[in-house]
Amino acid sequence: MCDSHHGANPEIELLADDHARGRWALSYFNLDAETGATRRLGVMYDDEYRRIDGAWKIVATRSRILAAV
């Protein structure tokens, strides 16, 4: 198996000093080397971030598949 993940178009909104939310687009491609079968997905991620002990962490995430081939 061979996978390729490409994140793009980040939109990050700072809601407070220690709280933010973001939206990312993901392009995913998978190739099964044995059969030659491929899969492509277009996905949108909506994340919520918190700064915990000085480091930003994802505390919630939601993904939506927008296209699948």
mmCIF file of the N, C-alpha and C atoms, coordinates in Angstrom:
data_MODEL
# 
_entry.id   MODEL 
# 
loop_
_atom_site.group_PDB 
_atom_site.id 
_atom_site.type_symbol 
_atom_site.label_atom_id 
_atom_site.label_alt_id 
_atom_site.label_comp_id 
_atom_site.label_asym_id 
_atom_site.label_entity_id 
_atom_site.label_seq_id 
_atom_site.pdbx_PDB_ins_code 
_atom_site.Cartn_x 
_atom_site.Cartn_y 
_atom_site.Cartn_z 
_atom_site.occupancy 
_atom_site.B_iso_or_equiv 
_atom_site.pdbx_formal_charge 
_atom_site.auth_seq_id 
_atom_site.auth_comp_id 
_atom_site.auth_asym_id 
_atom_site.auth_atom_id 
_atom_site.pdbx_PDB_model_num 
ATOM 1   N N  . MET A 1 1  ? 0.836   -1.182 0.000  1.00 0.00 ? 1  MET A N  1 
ATOM 2   C CA . MET A 1 1  ? 0.000   0.000  0.000  1.00 0.00 ? 1  MET A CA 1 
ATOM 3   C C  . MET A 1 1  ? 0.882   1.247  0.000  1.00 0.00 ? 1  MET A C  1 
ATOM 4   N N  . CYS A 1 2  ? 0.422   2.243  -0.681 1.00 0.00 ? 2  CYS A N  1 
ATOM 5   C CA . CYS A 1 2  ? 1.095   3.533  -0.724 1.00 0.00 ? 2  CYS A CA 1 
ATOM 6   C C  . CYS A 1 2  ? 0.038   4.599  -0.477 1.00 0.00 ? 2  CYS A C  1 
ATOM 7   N N  . ASP A 1 3  ? 0.276   5.471  0.492  1.00 0.00 ? 3  ASP A N  1 
ATOM 8   C CA . ASP A 1 3  ? -0.661  6.540  0.829  1.00 0.00 ? 3  ASP A CA 1 
ATOM 9   C C  . ASP A 1 3  ? -0.005  7.889  0.647  1.00 0.00 ? 3  ASP A C  1 
ATOM 10  N N  . SER A 1 4  ? -0.791  8.852  0.239  1.00 0.00 ? 4  SER A N  1 
ATOM 11  C CA . SER A 1 4  ? -0.334  10.236 0.158  1.00 0.00 ? 4  SER A CA 1 
ATOM 12  C C  . SER A 1 4  ? -1.406  11.111 0.795  1.00 0.00 ? 4  SER A C  1 
ATOM 13  N N  . HIS A 1 5  ? -0.998  11.953 1.757  1.00 0.00 ? 5  HIS A N  1 
ATOM 14  C CA . HIS A 1 5  ? -1.901  12.883 2.429  1.00 0.00 ? 5  HIS A CA 1 
ATOM 15  C C  . HIS A 1 5  ? -1.365  14.291 2.196  1.00 0.00 ? 5  HIS A C  1 
ATOM 16  N N  . HIS A 1 6  ? -2.228  15.201 1.779  1.00 0.00 ? 6  HIS A N  1 
ATOM 17  C CA . HIS A 1 6  ? -1.804  16.582 1.547  1.00 0.00 ? 6  HIS A CA 1 
ATOM 18  C C  . HIS A 1 6  ? -2.815  17.528 2.197  1.00 0.00 ? 6  HIS A C  1 
ATOM 19  N N  . GLY A 1 7  ? -2.403  18.186 3.277  1.00 0.00 ? 7  GLY A N  1 
ATOM 20  C CA . GLY A 1 7  ? -3.247  19.172 3.952  1.00 0.00 ? 7  GLY A CA 1 
ATOM 21  C C  . GLY A 1 7  ? -3.034  20.541 3.327  1.00 0.00 ? 7  GLY A C  1 
ATOM 22  N N  . ALA A 1 8  ? -4.104  21.305 3.179  1.00 0.00 ? 8  ALA A N  1 
ATOM 23  C CA . ALA A 1 8  ? -3.998  22.610 2.521  1.00 0.00 ? 8  ALA A CA 1 
ATOM 24  C C  . ALA A 1 8  ? -5.070  23.568 3.032  1.00 0.00 ? 8  ALA A C  1 
ATOM 25  N N  . ASN A 1 9  ? -4.900  24.825 2.694  1.00 0.00 ? 9  ASN A N  1 
ATOM 26  C CA . ASN A 1 9  ? -5.873  25.891 2.948  1.00 0.00 ? 9  ASN A CA 1 
ATOM 27  C C  . ASN A 1 9  ? -6.288  25.999 4.417  1.00 0.00 ? 9  ASN A C  1 
ATOM 28  N N  . PRO A 1 10 ? -5.311  26.091 5.338  1.00 0.00 ? 10 PRO A N  1 
ATOM 29  C CA . PRO A 1 10 ? -5.700  26.208 6.743  1.00 0.00 ? 10 PRO A CA 1 
ATOM 30  C C  . PRO A 1 10 ? -6.372  27.551 7.022  1.00 0.00 ? 10 PRO A C  1 
ATOM 31  N N  . GLU A 1 11 ? -7.440  27.501 7.767  1.00 0.00 ? 11 GLU A N  1 
ATOM 32  C CA . GLU A 1 11 ? -8.125  28.706 8.252  1.00 0.00 ? 11 GLU A CA 1 
ATOM 33  C C  . GLU A 1 11 ? -8.178  28.579 9.771  1.00 0.00 ? 11 GLU A C  1 
ATOM 34  N N  . ILE A 1 12 ? -7.357  29.346 10.473 1.00 0.00 ? 12 ILE A N  1 
ATOM 35  C CA . ILE A 1 12 ? -7.276  29.278 11.923 1.00 0.00 ? 12 ILE A CA 1 
ATOM 36  C C  . ILE A 1 12 ? -7.848  30.567 12.503 1.00 0.00 ? 12 ILE A C  1 
ATOM 37  N N  . GLU A 1 13 ? -8.758  30.427 13.444 1.00 0.00 ? 13 GLU A N  1 
ATOM 38  C CA . GLU A 1 13 ? -9.375  31.572 14.102 1.00 0.00 ? 13 GLU A CA 1 
ATOM 39  C C  . GLU A 1 13 ? -9.066  31.514 15.599 1.00 0.00 ? 13 GLU A C  1 
ATOM 40  N N  . LEU A 1 14 ? -8.399  32.533 16.102 1.00 0.00 ? 14 LEU A N  1 
ATOM 41  C CA . LEU A 1 14 ? -8.094  32.615 17.526 1.00 0.00 ? 14 LEU A CA 1 
ATOM 42  C C  . LEU A 1 14 ? -9.324  33.149 18.242 1.00 0.00 ? 14 LEU A C  1 
ATOM 43  N N  . LEU A 1 15 ? -9.886  32.367 19.135 1.00 0.00 ? 15 LEU A N  1 
ATOM 44  C CA . LEU A 1 15 ? -11.108 32.738 19.849 1.00 0.00 ? 15 LEU A CA 1 
ATOM 45  C C  . LEU A 1 15 ? -10.800 33.369 21.203 1.00 0.00 ? 15 LEU A C  1 
ATOM 46  N N  . ALA A 1 16 ? -9.682  32.987 21.810 1.00 0.00 ? 16 ALA A N  1 
ATOM 47  C CA . ALA A 1 16 ? -9.218  33.518 23.092 1.00 0.00 ? 16 ALA A CA 1 
ATOM 48  C C  . ALA A 1 16 ? -7.725  33.219 23.166 1.00 0.00 ? 16 ALA A C  1 
ATOM 49  N N  . ASP A 1 17 ? -7.073  33.642 24.223 1.00 0.00 ? 17 ASP A N  1 
ATOM 50  C CA . ASP A 1 17 ? -5.626  33.421 24.344 1.00 0.00 ? 17 ASP A CA 1 
ATOM 51  C C  . ASP A 1 17 ? -5.250  31.949 24.269 1.00 0.00 ? 17 ASP A C  1 
ATOM 52  N N  . ASP A 1 18 ? -6.114  31.071 24.749 1.00 0.00 ? 18 ASP A N  1 
ATOM 53  C CA . ASP A 1 18 ? -5.808  29.643 24.806 1.00 0.00 ? 18 ASP A CA 1 
ATOM 54  C C  . ASP A 1 18 ? -6.827  28.774 24.073 1.00 0.00 ? 18 ASP A C  1 
ATOM 55  N N  . HIS A 1 19 ? -7.566  29.353 23.127 1.00 0.00 ? 19 HIS A N  1 
ATOM 56  C CA . HIS A 1 19 ? -8.629  28.618 22.442 1.00 0.00 ? 19 HIS A CA 1 
ATOM 57  C C  . HIS A 1 19 ? -8.699  29.071 20.987 1.00 0.00 ? 19 HIS A C  1 
ATOM 58  N N  . ALA A 1 20 ? -8.723  28.108 20.071 1.00 0.00 ? 20 ALA A N  1 
ATOM 59  C CA . ALA A 1 20 ? -8.820  28.433 18.648 1.00 0.00 ? 20 ALA A CA 1 
ATOM 60  C C  . ALA A 1 20 ? -9.600  27.335 17.940 1.00 0.00 ? 20 ALA A C  1 
ATOM 61  N N  . ARG A 1 21 ? -10.011 27.646 16.725 1.00 0.00 ? 21 ARG A N  1 
ATOM 62  C CA . ARG A 1 21 ? -10.618 26.611 15.878 1.00 0.00 ? 21 ARG A CA 1 
ATOM 63  C C  . ARG A 1 21 ? -10.034 26.760 14.484 1.00 0.00 ? 21 ARG A C  1 
ATOM 64  N N  . GLY A 1 22 ? -10.062 25.664 13.766 1.00 0.00 ? 22 GLY A N  1 
ATOM 65  C CA . GLY A 1 22 ? -9.473  25.680 12.436 1.00 0.00 ? 22 GLY A CA 1 
ATOM 66  C C  . GLY A 1 22 ? -10.213 24.775 11.480 1.00 0.00 ? 22 GLY A C  1 
ATOM 67  N N  . ARG A 1 23 ? -9.990  25.047 10.211 1.00 0.00 ? 23 ARG A N  1 
ATOM 68  C CA . ARG A 1 23 ? -10.560 24.245 9.128  1.00 0.00 ? 23 ARG A CA 1 
ATOM 69  C C  . ARG A 1 23 ? -9.428  23.966 8.140  1.00 0.00 ? 23 ARG A C  1 
ATOM 70  N N  . TRP A 1 24 ? -9.321  22.706 7.741  1.00 0.00 ? 24 TRP A N  1 
ATOM 71  C CA . TRP A 1 24 ? -8.281  22.264 6.821  1.00 0.00 ? 24 TRP A CA 1 
ATOM 72  C C  . TRP A 1 24 ? -8.894  21.412 5.720  1.00 0.00 ? 24 TRP A C  1 
ATOM 73  N N  . ALA A 1 25 ? -8.362  21.537 4.526  1.00 0.00 ? 25 ALA A N  1 
ATOM 74  C CA . ALA A 1 25 ? -8.729  20.638 3.430  1.00 0.00 ? 25 ALA A CA 1 
ATOM 75  C C  . ALA A 1 25 ? -7.672  19.538 3.351  1.00 0.00 ? 25 ALA A C  1 
ATOM 76  N N  . LEU A 1 26 ? -8.083  18.317 3.056  1.00 0.00 ? 26 LEU A N  1 
ATOM 77  C CA . LEU A 1 26 ? -7.159  17.204 2.912  1.00 0.00 ? 26 LEU A CA 1 
ATOM 78  C C  . LEU A 1 26 ? -7.428  16.503 1.590  1.00 0.00 ? 26 LEU A C  1 
ATOM 79  N N  . SER A 1 27 ? -6.364  16.269 0.851  1.00 0.00 ? 27 SER A N  1 
ATOM 80  C CA . SER A 1 27 ? -6.425  15.434 -0.344 1.00 0.00 ? 27 SER A CA 1 
ATOM 81  C C  . SER A 1 27 ? -5.718  14.129 -0.003 1.00 0.00 ? 27 SER A C  1 
ATOM 82  N N  . TYR A 1 28 ? -6.408  13.013 -0.179 1.00 0.00 ? 28 TYR A N  1 
ATOM 83  C CA . TYR A 1 28 ? -5.872  11.698 0.179  1.00 0.00 ? 28 TYR A CA 1 
ATOM 84  C C  . TYR A 1 28 ? -5.876  10.812 -1.056 1.00 0.00 ? 28 TYR A C  1 
ATOM 85  N N  . PHE A 1 29 ? -4.760  10.121 -1.278 1.00 0.00 ? 29 PHE A N  1 
ATOM 86  C CA . PHE A 1 29 ? -4.641  9.180  -2.396 1.00 0.00 ? 29 PHE A CA 1 
ATOM 87  C C  . PHE A 1 29 ? -4.052  7.881  -1.861 1.00 0.00 ? 29 PHE A C  1 
ATOM 88  N N  . ASN A 1 30 ? -4.632  6.758  -2.265 1.00 0.00 ? 30 ASN A N  1 
ATOM 89  C CA . ASN A 1 30 ? -4.176  5.438  -1.840 1.00 0.00 ? 30 ASN A CA 1 
ATOM 90  C C  . ASN A 1 30 ? -4.000  4.556  -3.064 1.00 0.00 ? 30 ASN A C  1 
ATOM 91  N N  . LEU A 1 31 ? -2.887  3.838  -3.120 1.00 0.00 ? 31 LEU A N  1 
ATOM 92  C CA . LEU A 1 31 ? -2.620  2.890  -4.198 1.00 0.00 ? 31 LEU A CA 1 
ATOM 93  C C  . LEU A 1 31 ? -2.318  1.530  -3.584 1.00 0.00 ? 31 LEU A C  1 
ATOM 94  N N  . ASP A 1 32 ? -3.053  0.515  -4.003 1.00 0.00 ? 32 ASP A N  1 
ATOM 95  C CA . ASP A 1 32 ? -2.766  -0.864 -3.613 1.00 0.00 ? 32 ASP A CA 1 
ATOM 96  C C  . ASP A 1 32 ? -1.804  -1.407 -4.668 1.00 0.00 ? 32 ASP A C  1 
ATOM 97  N N  . ALA A 1 33 ? -0.539  -1.561 -4.297 1.00 0.00 ? 33 ALA A N  1 
ATOM 98  C CA . ALA A 1 33 ? 0.500   -1.958 -5.247 1.00 0.00 ? 33 ALA A CA 1 
ATOM 99  C C  . ALA A 1 33 ? 0.257   -3.353 -5.826 1.00 0.00 ? 33 ALA A C  1 
ATOM 100 N N  . GLU A 1 34 ? -0.410  -4.215 -5.078 1.00 0.00 ? 34 GLU A N  1 
ATOM 101 C CA . GLU A 1 34 ? -0.648  -5.578 -5.562 1.00 0.00 ? 34 GLU A CA 1 
ATOM 102 C C  . GLU A 1 34 ? -1.738  -5.634 -6.622 1.00 0.00 ? 34 GLU A C  1 
ATOM 103 N N  . THR A 1 35 ? -2.815  -4.879 -6.431 1.00 0.00 ? 35 THR A N  1 
ATOM 104 C CA . THR A 1 35 ? -3.950  -4.965 -7.367 1.00 0.00 ? 35 THR A CA 1 
ATOM 105 C C  . THR A 1 35 ? -4.018  -3.783 -8.327 1.00 0.00 ? 35 THR A C  1 
ATOM 106 N N  . GLY A 1 36 ? -3.337  -2.690 -7.996 1.00 0.00 ? 36 GLY A N  1 
ATOM 107 C CA . GLY A 1 36 ? -3.408  -1.487 -8.823 1.00 0.00 ? 36 GLY A CA 1 
ATOM 108 C C  . GLY A 1 36 ? -4.630  -0.630 -8.515 1.00 0.00 ? 36 GLY A C  1 
ATOM 109 N N  . ALA A 1 37 ? -5.450  -1.059 -7.564 1.00 0.00 ? 37 ALA A N  1 
ATOM 110 C CA . ALA A 1 37 ? -6.638  -0.285 -7.198 1.00 0.00 ? 37 ALA A CA 1 
ATOM 111 C C  . ALA A 1 37 ? -6.225  1.029  -6.531 1.00 0.00 ? 37 ALA A C  1 
ATOM 112 N N  . THR A 1 38 ? -6.965  2.070  -6.842 1.00 0.00 ? 38 THR A N  1 
ATOM 113 C CA . THR A 1 38 ? -6.683  3.379  -6.248 1.00 0.00 ? 38 THR A CA 1 
ATOM 114 C C  . THR A 1 38 ? -7.935  3.933  -5.583 1.00 0.00 ? 38 THR A C  1 
ATOM 115 N N  . ARG A 1 39 ? -7.699  4.840  -4.659 1.00 0.00 ? 39 ARG A N  1 
ATOM 116 C CA . ARG A 1 39 ? -8.798  5.557  -3.997 1.00 0.00 ? 39 ARG A CA 1 
ATOM 117 C C  . ARG A 1 39 ? -8.345  6.984  -3.774 1.00 0.00 ? 39 ARG A C  1 
ATOM 118 N N  . ARG A 1 40 ? -9.244  7.919  -4.065 1.00 0.00 ? 40 ARG A N  1 
ATOM 119 C CA . ARG A 1 40 ? -9.001  9.337  -3.801 1.00 0.00 ? 40 ARG A CA 1 
ATOM 120 C C  . ARG A 1 40 ? -10.130 9.872  -2.953 1.00 0.00 ? 40 ARG A C  1 
ATOM 121 N N  . LEU A 1 41 ? -9.763  10.697 -1.981 1.00 0.00 ? 41 LEU A N  1 
ATOM 122 C CA . LEU A 1 41 ? -10.758 11.338 -1.131 1.00 0.00 ? 41 LEU A CA 1 
ATOM 123 C C  . LEU A 1 41 ? -10.447 12.823 -1.023 1.00 0.00 ? 41 LEU A C  1 
ATOM 124 N N  . GLY A 1 42 ? -11.481 13.621 -0.983 1.00 0.00 ? 42 GLY A N  1 
ATOM 125 C CA . GLY A 1 42 ? -11.381 15.022 -0.620 1.00 0.00 ? 42 GLY A CA 1 
ATOM 126 C C  . GLY A 1 42 ? -12.095 15.178 0.718  1.00 0.00 ? 42 GLY A C  1 
ATOM 127 N N  . VAL A 1 43 ? -11.395 15.648 1.730  1.00 0.00 ? 43 VAL A N  1 
ATOM 128 C CA . VAL A 1 43 ? -11.928 15.694 3.087  1.00 0.00 ? 43 VAL A CA 1 
ATOM 129 C C  . VAL A 1 43 ? -11.766 17.089 3.660  1.00 0.00 ? 43 VAL A C  1 
ATOM 130 N N  . MET A 1 44 ? -12.725 17.526 4.457  1.00 0.00 ? 44 MET A N  1 
ATOM 131 C CA . MET A 1 44 ? -12.623 18.785 5.187  1.00 0.00 ? 44 MET A CA 1 
ATOM 132 C C  . MET A 1 44 ? -12.587 18.453 6.670  1.00 0.00 ? 44 MET A C  1 
ATOM 133 N N  . TYR A 1 45 ? -11.607 19.016 7.369  1.00 0.00 ? 45 TYR A N  1 
ATOM 134 C CA . TYR A 1 45 ? -11.478 18.831 8.817  1.00 0.00 ? 45 TYR A CA 1 
ATOM 135 C C  . TYR A 1 45 ? -11.838 20.126 9.523  1.00 0.00 ? 45 TYR A C  1 
ATOM 136 N N  . ASP A 1 46 ? -12.645 20.022 10.554 1.00 0.00 ? 46 ASP A N  1 
ATOM 137 C CA . ASP A 1 46 ? -12.960 21.127 11.458 1.00 0.00 ? 46 ASP A CA 1 
ATOM 138 C C  . ASP A 1 46 ? -12.395 20.744 12.825 1.00 0.00 ? 46 ASP A C  1 
ATOM 139 N N  . ASP A 1 47 ? -11.428 21.529 13.311 1.00 0.00 ? 47 ASP A N  1 
ATOM 140 C CA . ASP A 1 47 ? -10.738 21.205 14.557 1.00 0.00 ? 47 ASP A CA 1 
ATOM 141 C C  . ASP A 1 47 ? -10.955 22.287 15.603 1.00 0.00 ? 47 ASP A C  1 
ATOM 142 N N  . GLU A 1 48 ? -10.856 21.886 16.850 1.00 0.00 ? 48 GLU A N  1 
ATOM 143 C CA . GLU A 1 48 ? -10.853 22.824 17.969 1.00 0.00 ? 48 GLU A CA 1 
ATOM 144 C C  . GLU A 1 48 ? -9.548  22.608 18.727 1.00 0.00 ? 48 GLU A C  1 
ATOM 145 N N  . TYR A 1 49 ? -8.883  23.711 19.071 1.00 0.00 ? 49 TYR A N  1 
ATOM 146 C CA . TYR A 1 49 ? -7.579  23.659 19.713 1.00 0.00 ? 49 TYR A CA 1 
ATOM 147 C C  . TYR A 1 49 ? -7.634  24.363 21.070 1.00 0.00 ? 49 TYR A C  1 
ATOM 148 N N  . ARG A 1 50 ? -6.829  23.868 22.003 1.00 0.00 ? 50 ARG A N  1 
ATOM 149 C CA . ARG A 1 50 ? -6.623  24.503 23.307 1.00 0.00 ? 50 ARG A CA 1 
ATOM 150 C C  . ARG A 1 50 ? -5.123  24.530 23.578 1.00 0.00 ? 50 ARG A C  1 
ATOM 151 N N  . ARG A 1 51 ? -4.691  25.616 24.211 1.00 0.00 ? 51 ARG A N  1 
ATOM 152 C CA . ARG A 1 51 ? -3.305  25.665 24.659 1.00 0.00 ? 51 ARG A CA 1 
ATOM 153 C C  . ARG A 1 51 ? -3.271  25.068 26.063 1.00 0.00 ? 51 ARG A C  1 
ATOM 154 N N  . ILE A 1 52 ? -2.547  23.975 26.196 1.00 0.00 ? 52 ILE A N  1 
ATOM 155 C CA . ILE A 1 52 ? -2.459  23.243 27.461 1.00 0.00 ? 52 ILE A CA 1 
ATOM 156 C C  . ILE A 1 52 ? -0.983  23.194 27.858 1.00 0.00 ? 52 ILE A C  1 
ATOM 157 N N  . ASP A 1 53 ? -0.674  23.733 29.018 1.00 0.00 ? 53 ASP A N  1 
ATOM 158 C CA . ASP A 1 53 ? 0.716   23.791 29.494 1.00 0.00 ? 53 ASP A CA 1 
ATOM 159 C C  . ASP A 1 53 ? 1.641   24.402 28.449 1.00 0.00 ? 53 ASP A C  1 
ATOM 160 N N  . GLY A 1 54 ? 1.161   25.436 27.752 1.00 0.00 ? 54 GLY A N  1 
ATOM 161 C CA . GLY A 1 54 ? 1.976   26.168 26.789 1.00 0.00 ? 54 GLY A CA 1 
ATOM 162 C C  . GLY A 1 54 ? 2.035   25.576 25.396 1.00 0.00 ? 54 GLY A C  1 
ATOM 163 N N  . ALA A 1 55 ? 1.416   24.427 25.160 1.00 0.00 ? 55 ALA A N  1 
ATOM 164 C CA . ALA A 1 55 ? 1.451   23.789 23.840 1.00 0.00 ? 55 ALA A CA 1 
ATOM 165 C C  . ALA A 1 55 ? 0.036   23.670 23.286 1.00 0.00 ? 55 ALA A C  1 
ATOM 166 N N  . TRP A 1 56 ? -0.139  23.992 21.999 1.00 0.00 ? 56 TRP A N  1 
ATOM 167 C CA . TRP A 1 56 ? -1.445  23.869 21.352 1.00 0.00 ? 56 TRP A CA 1 
ATOM 168 C C  . TRP A 1 56 ? -1.741  22.398 21.067 1.00 0.00 ? 56 TRP A C  1 
ATOM 169 N N  . LYS A 1 57 ? -2.941  21.961 21.438 1.00 0.00 ? 57 LYS A N  1 
ATOM 170 C CA . LYS A 1 57 ? -3.392  20.577 21.244 1.00 0.00 ? 57 LYS A CA 1 
ATOM 171 C C  . LYS A 1 57 ? -4.746  20.571 20.551 1.00 0.00 ? 57 LYS A C  1 
ATOM 172 N N  . ILE A 1 58 ? -4.975  19.581 19.705 1.00 0.00 ? 58 ILE A N  1 
ATOM 173 C CA . ILE A 1 58 ? -6.303  19.366 19.139 1.00 0.00 ? 58 ILE A CA 1 
ATOM 174 C C  . ILE A 1 58 ? -7.143  18.693 20.215 1.00 0.00 ? 58 ILE A C  1 
ATOM 175 N N  . VAL A 1 59 ? -8.263  19.316 20.582 1.00 0.00 ? 59 VAL A N  1 
ATOM 176 C CA . VAL A 1 59 ? -9.133  18.739 21.611 1.00 0.00 ? 59 VAL A CA 1 
ATOM 177 C C  . VAL A 1 59 ? -10.414 18.157 21.014 1.00 0.00 ? 59 VAL A C  1 
ATOM 178 N N  . ALA A 1 60 ? -10.721 18.514 19.773 1.00 0.00 ? 60 ALA A N  1 
ATOM 179 C CA . ALA A 1 60 ? -11.880 17.953 19.077 1.00 0.00 ? 60 ALA A CA 1 
ATOM 180 C C  . ALA A 1 60 ? -11.635 18.076 17.576 1.00 0.00 ? 60 ALA A C  1 
ATOM 181 N N  . THR A 1 61 ? -12.119 17.106 16.840 1.00 0.00 ? 61 THR A N  1 
ATOM 182 C CA . THR A 1 61 ? -11.990 17.155 15.380 1.00 0.00 ? 61 THR A CA 1 
ATOM 183 C C  . THR A 1 61 ? -13.204 16.490 14.748 1.00 0.00 ? 61 THR A C  1 
ATOM 184 N N  . ARG A 1 62 ? -13.546 16.987 13.587 1.00 0.00 ? 62 ARG A N  1 
ATOM 185 C CA . ARG A 1 62 ? -14.651 16.422 12.815 1.00 0.00 ? 62 ARG A CA 1 
ATOM 186 C C  . ARG A 1 62 ? -14.195 16.391 11.364 1.00 0.00 ? 62 ARG A C  1 
ATOM 187 N N  . SER A 1 63 ? -14.397 15.279 10.690 1.00 0.00 ? 63 SER A N  1 
ATOM 188 C CA . SER A 1 63 ? -14.028 15.201 9.273  1.00 0.00 ? 63 SER A CA 1 
ATOM 189 C C  . SER A 1 63 ? -15.266 14.897 8.446  1.00 0.00 ? 63 SER A C  1 
ATOM 190 N N  . ARG A 1 64 ? -15.305 15.490 7.277  1.00 0.00 ? 64 ARG A N  1 
ATOM 191 C CA . ARG A 1 64 ? -16.400 15.258 6.324  1.00 0.00 ? 64 ARG A CA 1 
ATOM 192 C C  . ARG A 1 64 ? -15.799 14.915 4.977  1.00 0.00 ? 64 ARG A C  1 
ATOM 193 N N  . ILE A 1 65 ? -16.184 13.775 4.422  1.00 0.00 ? 65 ILE A N  1 
ATOM 194 C CA . ILE A 1 65 ? -15.730 13.401 3.089  1.00 0.00 ? 65 ILE A CA 1 
ATOM 195 C C  . ILE A 1 65 ? -16.567 14.166 2.080  1.00 0.00 ? 65 ILE A C  1 
ATOM 196 N N  . LEU A 1 66 ? -15.891 14.952 1.246  1.00 0.00 ? 66 LEU A N  1 
ATOM 197 C CA . LEU A 1 66 ? -16.579 15.768 0.247  1.00 0.00 ? 66 LEU A CA 1 
ATOM 198 C C  . LEU A 1 66 ? -16.600 15.094 -1.121 1.00 0.00 ? 66 LEU A C  1 
ATOM 199 N N  . ALA A 1 67 ? -15.599 14.280 -1.382 1.00 0.00 ? 67 ALA A N  1 
ATOM 200 C CA . ALA A 1 67 ? -15.536 13.588 -2.670 1.00 0.00 ? 67 ALA A CA 1 
ATOM 201 C C  . ALA A 1 67 ? -14.800 12.275 -2.478 1.00 0.00 ? 67 ALA A C  1 
ATOM 202 N N  . ALA A 1 68 ? -15.279 11.233 -3.129 1.00 0.00 ? 68 ALA A N  1 
ATOM 203 C CA . ALA A 1 68 ? -14.631 9.929  -3.077 1.00 0.00 ? 68 ALA A CA 1 
ATOM 204 C C  . ALA A 1 68 ? -14.667 9.303  -4.453 1.00 0.00 ? 68 ALA A C  1 
ATOM 205 N N  . VAL A 1 69 ? -13.501 8.881  -4.920 1.00 0.00 ? 69 VAL A N  1 
ATOM 206 C CA . VAL A 1 69 ? -13.390 8.246  -6.235 1.00 0.00 ? 69 VAL A CA 1 
ATOM 207 C C  . VAL A 1 69 ? -12.602 6.973  -6.081 1.00 0.00 ? 69 VAL A C  1 
# 
